[in-house]
Amino acid sequence: MKVNHINLNAINVYRTQAAKPNTANGKASFKDTLEISTKAQQMQSTKTYAQHRSEKVAELKQQVNSGEYKVDAKKVAEDMLNYYRL
């Protein structure tokens, strides 16, 4: 089988175009972007909330065990009334 060298120039033009990076004014024309879904954002905020919550619970446990935790009975009663009025 004989291969003609007639159309090799067309292939070479394609190769040189494919090898060139897409540039505009000497700068690359592409950018990497990252978009976080709303579900992923909710999961992230839940993790942050859970961590904050566990720290608060540990702090309250320490106060209860040491006897430093005091309950404001007036505030508890006030909050109960507000809750049941709804």
N, C-alpha and C positions, 0 to 999 in steps of 0.2 A: 504494500500500500504506500502510495506516495502522498506526502503532505505538501500542499502549496504554501509558499510563504507570502502570498499576496495579501491576505487579510490579517497578518500579524500586527500591522500598525494599529488597527482598530482595537485589538486586544491590549496593546501597550498603552493606548490612550486611556482605556478603562482602568488599567492597573495604576497608572499615575494619578488618576482622579480618586481612586479608592484609597490610595496611600496618603493623600493630602488630608490633613485634619480640616474640619469645617471651621473656618475662622471668618470673623468679620472685624475689620480694622486691626488685625493682628491679635485679636483676643479670641479665646475659645467661645463658641456660641452655645455651649451646653452647661447646665448647672445640675448638681445633685440636689434633690429636694426630699424632704421627709414630711409626711403628713400623718399625724397620730389620730386614729379614729376616736369617736366620742366614747365608745365602749372602753377603749384602752385608757383614756383620760379618767373615766369613772373608776376603773380598776386601780389606777395610780393614786387617786384621791382617797379611795377606800383603804389602801395600804397605809397611807400617811395618817388617816384618821384612826385606824386600828392601832398603830404604833403610839400615837399621842394618847389614845384612850387607855392603853395598857400601862403607860407611864403614870397617868393620873390615878388609875386603880392601885398601882403599887405604892404610890405616895399616900393615898388614903388608907391603905392597909397598914402602912407603917405608923401613921398617926393614930389609928384605932388601937393597934397593939401597944403603943407607948402611952396611951391614955391622953394624948394631946387633942384628939378629935372631939369637938363639942358641937352638939346639935342645937341650932337656934329653933326652939319650939314654935315661936311666934311666926317665923318665916315658913316653917313647914305647914302650920295651920292655914296661913294666908294662901300659900300655893295650892293646898288641897281645896280650899273654897273657890279659888279661881278656876281650878280644873273642873270641878263638878258644876259650876255655874254654866258652863258651855253646854 
